[in-house]
Amino acid sequence: MKFASLPRVKSTYRYLFPVFILMWSLALVAPTAQAQQQPSLSLADILIGLRSKKVILYERNRLLTGAVRQRGITFALTPEIEKELISTGADKELIEAIRQKSPVIKTMPTTMPTPLATPLPTPVATPVPIPVATPTPVPTPDFAFYRKRADENVGKGEYTLAVNDYSRAIELNPKDVSVYLNRGLAHYNQKNYDLAAADYDKAIELNPKDSMLYFNRGNSYEKLGNLQKAVVDYKKAFELDAGNEAAKLSLQRLQTEEAKVSPKQNAPEKTSVSEPVKTPQGVELGALIDRAVRLVKPFYPPNAQKMRVEGQVTIQVALDEEGNVVSAKATAGPGLLRMACEDAARKSKFKPALANNQPVKATGFITYNFKAPN
């Protein structure tokens, strides 16, 4: 028998590599004498077989186990090689078959040139394209943006920032009544009562049938000392809404004070008689949060949550001498949230208002903030 030259052996050896899996399959299914004469498996053969993607890993292990038991191996199993085989996907049955065949190494006859080992192809990782995030365009601030941010600033007590944002919102939509109302409330909390009254003037011009607009402007006139205009606005507020208890109490209080002042202007001056100080019938307390004995939190209506309605709701409240809420009316805020806030305000209780150390009726307001869930 003549041995092939070295180049031809090398070429044949290279050709057999891509088809070794097919040969194993045929050998396991129908063993023949030719299959039994096939050369033993090298470590490279087993590693390539484990990495093949032509069959699933379980089938690869089964085929390789049969091939090792039938054909043997050309290397000795060491802890390092065993660790590499396991990391490549070898199961216990394949490892055990290799262990049984180790350390038998079949070598080629000394007279036959040893074929040069073909270097294993180094797998080249295909670069995975990294998606480049497209920058999200920043939306241009619109009317809703400024109104929402202003409402949030009012809730934080940042009235100056709120006024600035309400002003921007008005520039974008000068026909929205709620923005004038809310900016008026922000001015009122800053004690800028003249600016608050001016905002209520514009709001009333846009909606002359809203009782709470007249009531709020009456509060501003009263703080400015213009009691005649305040009485006119309280009376108008009560005429538009007979259920506006806060307007009713404020009107009665000012009318009582006027009745006390008028007789004194016409009566002769008395020098030696001192009159007892009379307790006023009601006082304006402004924000009531700090006076709360029991502040009920409003529930978030499910339909408002689904529509992601959020913002600030202002409730005008009238209290009796014991601090109980006798009326609660929403003056600003999203319509879907108002009823829940009014119900919560009616269930709340506050410290009694005092005048000359005597409990009196009072009015004020509560502000609730809603934030849509993420």
HUBEL-V727815 format. One record per backbone hydrogen bond with DSSP energy under -1.0 kcal/mol. CO is the residue of the C=O (numbers start at 1). NH is the residue of the N-H. If there is no record, write none. Layout:
# HUBEL-V727815
co	nh
CO	NH
CO	NH
This chain:
# HUBEL-V727815
co	nh
5	9
6	10
7	11
8	12
9	13
10	14
11	15
12	16
17	20
19	23
20	24
21	25
22	26
23	27
24	28
25	29
26	30
32	36
33	37
35	38
41	74
42	46
43	47
44	48
45	49
46	50
47	51
56	60
57	61
58	62
59	63
60	64
61	65
62	66
63	67
64	68
65	69
66	70
67	71
68	72
72	41
78	82
79	83
80	84
81	85
82	86
83	87
84	88
85	90
91	95
92	96
93	97
94	98
95	99
96	100
97	101
98	102
101	104
109	112
142	146
143	147
144	148
145	149
146	150
147	151
148	152
149	153
150	154
151	155
152	156
153	158
154	157
157	159
158	162
159	163
160	164
161	165
162	166
163	167
164	168
165	169
166	170
167	171
168	172
169	173
173	176
177	181
178	182
179	183
180	184
181	185
182	186
183	187
184	188
185	189
186	190
187	192
188	191
191	193
192	196
193	197
194	198
195	199
196	200
197	201
198	202
199	203
200	204
201	205
202	206
203	207
207	210
210	214
211	215
212	216
213	217
214	218
215	219
216	220
217	221
218	222
219	223
220	224
221	226
222	225
225	227
226	230
227	231
228	232
229	233
230	234
231	235
232	236
233	237
234	238
235	239
236	240
237	241
241	244
243	245
244	248
245	249
246	250
247	251
248	252
249	253
250	254
251	255
252	256
253	257
254	258
255	259
256	260
257	261
258	262
259	263
261	265
262	266
263	267
281	361
283	363
286	365
288	291
289	292
291	351
294	349
301	305
302	306
303	307
304	309
305	308
311	370
313	368
314	331
314	332
315	366
316	329
317	364
318	326
318	327
319	362
320	323
323	350
324	320
327	318
329	316
332	314
334	337
337	341
338	342
339	343
340	344
341	345
342	346
343	347
345	348
349	293
349	294
353	360
355	358
358	355
361	283
362	319
363	285
364	317
365	288
366	315
368	313
370	311
